[in-house]
Amino acid sequence: MNTITAPGSSGLAGERFLTVQEVSRLWGLSTVSVRRLFISEPGVLVFGRREDQFQVRKRVYRTLRIPESVFARVRSRIANGGG
């Protein structure tokens, strides 16, 4: 499991970050489903290029890192029927 220390950042310093694959294994979902669930979630770190509207056919590669607090928030929302 990954621990990232972000110097100077308030809420994320020392917080454990999960990968898409880790969440996928924990929940028994595909990595595609996990990416869709977390890609727009506030607090998730997204590394990679932004989509360029003129390069429609070129695949965009992005890496997600999901803080434990965000993971817990989404898990709680799903458990309470908030989808």
N, C-alpha and C positions, 0 to 999 in steps of 0.2 A: 504494500500500500504506500501511497505517496504522501509525503508531508512537505509542503512548500511554505517557507517563511518569507513573507513579503515585507521587507523593511519599509517602515513609514506608513504602511496601510493600516487602517484602524481595525476593521472587523476580521480580516483574513489572516493576520499574522499568526503563524504557528498552527493554523487550522489544517486538518487533514483533507486532502482532495482525492476524489475517486475518479477513475477512468470510466469511459463508456462500457468497456468490457467487464469491469468489476460490477457495475450496476446491473448489467445484462445477466451476469451469473447469479447475483443475489436475488433478482426478481424473476428469473427464468424467461426473460424477454429477448427478442433479437436486438442486436446493436442498432439497427435502423430505427426500431421503436423507441429505444432509449434516446437516441439522438433527436428524434422528433419531439419527444417529451421535454428535453432539457435545452434545446438550442436557443430558445427565446426566453428562458427563465432568468430573471434578474439574479445577478451574483455568479452565474456560471462564466468561467473564463473560456473564451473562444480564441484559439490561435490559428492564423492562416489568413489568406487573402480574402478580401471582400469580393462578392460576385460582381463581375463587370458586365454591364448590360450589352456590350458589343461583342462579347466572347460567349455567345450562347452555347456553343458546342463544347467548350472546354470545361472539364470537371473542376469543381472547386474543392480543394482539400482543406479540411478544418479539423483541429484537435480540440476536444472539450475536456475541461477539468472541472469537476463538480464538487464544490465545498460540502463538507458533511452537513452544515447547517441548511444548505439549499436542498440536499438530498432528504433530510428529515422533514423539511417543510412540504416538499412535493409528496413524500410518503404519507404524511398526515392528511394532506388535502385529498389524496386518492382514497385513503382509508375512510374518510368522512363523506365520500361520494361526490367530491368536487371535481373529479376527472381532471 
